[in-house]
Amino acid sequence: MLQRVRAAIPPVSILVLTAVFLFAGWFTLFGPINVLAWRGGTFPRTEADRPYYQQALKDVARYQYEEQPSPEVYFGLACGATDADIRSVIPKVGEHPNSDADPTADEDAVAAAAATRPGSAPAATNQTSKLNPNLDAFGDTVDCSGSWTAPFLSFLLASAGVPVFDTPEDSAAATENPWLVTDVEQLIDAYKAHDAFVTDKDFSPQVGDIIFYRYPAGLGVHANMVVAVQGDWVTIGGDELGKVGLASMTLRNRGGIVGYGATGYFEQAPLDATK
């Protein structure tokens, strides 16, 4: 009798393999999208038929991925980088061999990017002495040892003329880094304030849009910027294992996504940051 019962029970190895396959199938369908991403590869080419801010975002993002500069530059002047250091990691649009960008196609957009670009000194010299280099857009002291996910993305956006924040001159946040957002949750709030935060599960993000998602087990919120849509989303993100990372994410799995930042909704319309 006991032998018949034992014969009817599958071996432990089969039970374990079955559990593994079931978990793998569930994780593929519902697991966090960034965890399942294919990482690395060649940065996608910049197309000339895109709006200027998308061309600029791709060219600036490509430089960060290929050159991997010190993360200090993404915190503005707060963590030891100088204006010259910051300007040195913002390439001229259209100069890379894999870029077909045309910086002459939209003069207004080019001027907007020049005005908001990190590392650009304030126009009035008497204003400079009143500004604090250690503050972010909200007037908070920057934690240079913190995550640089949000600083990286806010750096890219400001470099392309679409900062999520542009601290007004009369703000209590007298900072030399008016574009700097240091927290991913604040970045989400910024898109919400622009009416540009999308939670529709069928939304199709485009170049320059941000994907916000939560890691499992309470490990926090991360964000990536879309730099190409070619079957999968190709995205770039900061502070991914300590580097600027490129990742291809399948459109079939949207596990962990909490929303999208539709950057095109506020092109050349930066939000005033108020504390």
N, C-alpha and C positions, 0 to 999 in steps of 0.2 A: 504493500500500500504506500509506504513512505517513498519507495523508489519510483512509483508511478507519479506521485506528487512532484518529486524532484525533476522528473523527466518533463513534466508539463510546464515548469518554470524556466523561462529563457535564461541562458547564462548571463552572469553579471556584465561581461564585456559587451554583449548585445544590448543590454539595457542602457549601459553607459553611452554606447555609440548612438543609439536611438535618441537619447536625451540631448546629446551634442548636436545631432543633425536638426532636431526640432528647435533648439535654441538658435542655431545658425540661421535657420530659415526665418524665425521670428525677428532676429536682429537685422537681417538683410532687409526685411520689409519695414520694420518700425524702429530700428536703432538710430541713434543720433547721426545726422547726415555727415557731419564733419569727421566723425570717427571712422566712417566707411569710405571716406574720400581716397582717391588715388593721388598720391603726392609726387611733386616734382615735375620735370619735363621742361619743354621750351615755352617761354612766354609767348602768347599769341600776338600776331602782327596787328599793328594799328592801321585801321582803315580810314581813307580820306573822306568817305561819305558820311561820317558820324558828326554829330554836333561837336563844337570845339571842346567843350568841357570833358566829353568822353575821350577825345583824342589826347587831351592833356593828361587825364587820369591814367590812361594806359601807358603813355610814355614815361610819366613820373613813376608809376608803379613798377614798370619794367626795370628801371634803373635800381630801385630798391631791392628787387629780387636778384638781379644779376650781380650787383656790387656789395650788397649786405653791409651798409654803413653802420656805424655805432648807433644803437637805439637812442642815445642822448639827443640826437638831432630831432627826434619826434616829440620831445618835450619842450621845444622852443629853446628859450634862453635859460630855462629853469634848472637844467642839470649839467651845466658846464660847456655846452656848445655855444659858439659865437655866431653872429649873423653870417660871417663868411663861411663857417662850417655848414650852416643850414643851406645857404645858397649853393654851395658846392655839390649838394646831393639832389638838386632840382635841375634836371637837364633841359636844354632847349627843345621845344616840341618840334618833331619832324626830323631831327638830326640822326637818330639811330637807324642803322641799315634795315631794321625790320619795322620801320615806321613809314607809312605813307601819309602821315598827318600833314595838313596844310595850315600853318599858323597865320596865313594871310587871308583866310576865307571869312573870318568874322572878327573885325577889328575891335568891336565893342567887347566881345568875350575875351579877347586877348588882353585888353586894357583892364577888365575886371579881374582877371587872374593875376596880373602884375600888381594890382592894388592890394590884394589879399594874401599874396604869396608870403609864407613864413620866411623870416630873415630880411624882410623889407623894413628899413628904418622908418619911423614916423616922419611925416612931412615937416612938422614943426619941431625945431630943435629944443625949444623951451618946454615942449610937452614931454620929451624924452626923460628929463630928470624927474618927472612926477610918476613915471611908470615903474612898476615893480616887476623885475624879470622872473621872480620866483612864484608868481601866481598864474592860475589857469583862467579861463574865460569867466568863471564864476567868482573870482577873487579868493579862491582857496589855495593854500600853499601846496605846491606840487610834491608828491611823494616820488622821488626819483628811483626808489627801489620797487615801485608798484608795477602792475601789469602795463604793457605798452600797446595793448590791443586797440583801445580807443584813441590814444594819442597818434598811433600810426595812421588810422583811418581819417582822423580830423586833419592830420598833416596833408594827406593826399587830397582831400576835398578842398582845403584852403589853397593848395598849390595850383589847383585847376580853376580857381575862381568861384567855387561853390561852397564856401565855409558854412557849416551848420550854425555857427555863432559868429557874430561880429560885434564885440563889446562896444557900445556907444561911448563917445568921449566923456560924457557927463556921468558915466556909471561909477558906482562906488568900487567896482572891480578895476582898479587902475593897474592894468597888467600890460606887459610888453608881449604877451602871448594871447591876443584877443580871440584867436581861432581855436585854442587848445581845449579839447574835451578829454578828461583823463579817466572817465568811467563809462563802461558800456551801457549801463542803465540810463545815465544822463544822455548818451547818444540816442537811445530809444526815445527818451522824452523830447529831445530836440526834433526828431522826425515827427513825433506826434504833434508838437506845436506848429509845425509846418503843414499839418494835415497830410503828411506824406508817409505815415506809418501804416502798412497794409497787413491785414491778417487773413485775407482771403486765401484759402488753401490752393486755389487754382491760379493765383497771381504768377505771372511770368516775369521775373526780374530781368532787367537789361543792364548793359554795361554802366558801371557807376553806382548801381543799386547795392544796398547792404543786406546781407542775410544775417539775422540774429537768431541764435539757437542756444539752448541750455544743454550743458553736459549732464550726464546721469549722476546720481548719488550726491546731488547738491554741490557739484564742483563749479558752479557759477555759469555765467553767460559769456559767450564769445561772439565774435562777428567777423565776417569776411566780406570783401567787396567783389562783385562780379566784374571780370575783365573780358569775358567772352562767353557767348552762348553758341555752342557747336555740338549739338546732341546732348552733351552734359553742360552744366555750368562750370566754367573755369574761374576760380576765385583766388584772391590774394588776401593774406592776413598777416598781422604782426604778432610777435611774441608767440609763435608756434614752435615749441621746443627751443625757444631762445633765438629764433631766426624769423626772417620774412619768408613765408611759405606760400607755395602755389599748390592748389588742390583742385581736382576735377570731381564734381559732385553729381551723382545721377539725378535726373529729374523724376525718376520713379519713386524715390524714397525721400520723404520730407520729414522724417522723424526728428523730433527735438526742436524744430523750427517754431519760434514764437512770433515771428513777423518779419516784414521786409521794410527797409528804408528806401523809398522811391525818390532817389536824388533828383531825377529830372523834374519832379514836381516843384522844386524850389530853385531851379537854375537862375543864377544871378539875383536871388532874393534872399540873402542871408538874414537869419533871425537875430534880433537884438537880444543879447544875453543879459538877464537881470537876476540879481541874487535874491 
